[in-house]
Amino acid sequence: MFNIPIHSFYMMTFVVILLITGSLIRWRLQVKNPQTDYLELKQRIQSWWWMIGILFGILLAPTTVSIIFFALLSFLALKEFFSIMPTRQADRRILLWAYLAIPLQYYWVATNWYGMFLIFIPIYVFLFLPMRAVFIGETKGFIRSLGTIHWAVMLSVLCVSHIAYLLQLPVKNEQAGALGLVLFLIFITQFNDVCQYIWGKTLGKHKIIPKVSPKKTWEGFIGGVITVTLISGFVAPYLTPLTMVQGFVAGTLIAISGFVGDVVISSVKRDLAIKDSGTLIPGHGGLLDRIDSLIYTAPLFFHFLYYLHY
Amino acid sequence: MNRFLKILFFALLVKPMVLLGLGLNVFFKAKLPKQGPAIVVANHNSHLDTLVLMSLYPLSQIHKIRPVAAADYFLKNKLLAWFSLNIIGIIPMQRKHIRDTSALFAQCHRALDDGDILLLFPEGSRGKPEQLSDLKRGVHHLIKSRKTLKVVPVMMHGLGKALPKGEMIFVPFNCDVVVGDAIPFNADAKCYIDSVSNALNQLLALCMTRQSVVKDDLE
């Protein structure tokens, strides 16, 4: 089918079936309780259809198109960061330079220049932005501004670009292809979000970090980690070069770091006293609200995989 | 011909730029007046304000949206004047001759009679980035004879960072556009202007980007 490697094709079909099930359940709920307003649930599911549709379309397109798409994702995420975080008027030019790091970073991805891809942001951008700021000459608030800006660039450009680089790794699992890695990462990350939510809803009692996220509980977290670890171990050999045991470790890594990514972005929003980071995705909030865990899981999964197999 | 150019300008340039370069968080869009005559009063921090507000309307409606703008600035040379009058469709306002109010607002009244929607920036000037300056009373003069006219406040935040006064370089930022409830008429000009100002400040609290301003900049 469309020349999709067979395991990736099964995975995509499985996700579509999940979505159809979700839509049917929502529809049944609405028919059963016509008075209740399911608008948010409806919006959420509709947005999922859009996101999955766009993601699958992009993954099936030529690799360059996929890379450009992830560059766009970085741009939208960085823009969301810059729009909610405090920055000075004097920082405008520095922000513009920070945006320019995106095409360069994805150029390294597209040309498969691994060394540059790794060090460009933590070394070159990291050293360049303060220099540019010095030439502007505003020293009041200098530390806070430069710290904030570099942090945002690391999270939304360096971390997100790791997803794109997965597509550039030599294919070691012929039946999954390059897109198998991306499908695995994104599916396990989102599955973890859902598992932690469901375990928390059903068993949740002991709060884990009440000051940041009052709804997060130990039960949800542990339940999520166990479920995701198991599922990941069984799925990994089909979609990645990882063995089953390595898959278990990858699952634990993704489950824990996904949780951390989620609460890190929650802390940012709590600091700024806002509920969502934007309105880009109806029913979900902003882009950062959706990819918060992925920001953390992408580089960690990438380097785990790279260390073991490349 | 000009209307065609106007639609092209908004379809190919303004709308894509607002969508991608800016990105809007629009709240309560349904409260915007869909048909004229009506007035939209908004805060003013950037030239982008006008374009963003107009971009909220469908292309078929855009020629009915008329920003009221300073004649001394927007008509200062031929090219800018042609662009402002024909592509944007501004109603020029002579800021210098404010003695004769009936002559000053003649064009505004004509537009309202035609069922247009006026965009008014009662701060009068873009002022400092992301700060609400004192409001001028012009809007009250304009609606004294039209007590039932719908006047809708709109608060925009973030555009003063994307393209502030005196800057040529555009920097991408998400911006908030919050539409409020129509402001009831009050015969007392000062009370009326205060209620506009209050309405705008209340809408500010809903802006997601409100924390992005560093306090030091405001001093």
Interface residues (C-beta under 8 A of the other chain):
Chain A: F75 L76 K79 E80 F82 S83 I84 M85 P86 T87 R88 Q89 R92 R93 L95 L96 Y99 K140 G141 S145 L272 A273 I274 D276 S277 G278 T279 L280
Chain B: G23 L24 N25 V26 P129 G158 K161 P164 E167 I169 V171 P172 F173 N174 C175 M208 T209 Q211 S212 V213 V214 D216 D217
